């Protein structure tokens, strides 16, 4: 019973912690203040590593892979004119902003916890990825991002995220099986 309660408490910490990180990151993008994303993300990941996870090495590896994936996916969105990011203070043109990479890190921390029930359900994982433009639209409402163009770019974002999510879950399964 205690293990059950602790397990669900950890999932709640994980879920609500990332929700706070997501909101802070969006505001970081809108305000151009990197600290609004970095500080909550660092605190969330610290708590995640200390309280939530029992697989520190694997979680760190997954988060680093997710950040790299975020660099590739969101930098590509910027480079190809799919999304325009506000609050991008990196000196490299079209490089994914730090606040969006913080989101990728926080999101990856959910895969083995708040999103664990999706494990092995790749059609459902892909479906959730197809809903990704809704998150970007949330950022659009407060001027953190601008989705350029029309429906084709929403489709590109959806497909990119569906594929990215499936890959992240597969990598997580691989790391946890080691």
Secondary structure as UniProt FT lines:
FT   HELIX           2..31
FT   HELIX           35..47
FT   HELIX           48..52
FT   HELIX           56..79
FT   TURN            80..81
FT   STRAND          83..85
FT   TURN            93..94
FT   HELIX           98..108
FT   TURN            109..115
FT   HELIX           116..118
FT   TURN            119..120
FT   HELIX           122..130
FT   HELIX           132..141
FT   TURN            142..143
FT   STRAND          145..147
FT   HELIX           151..177
//
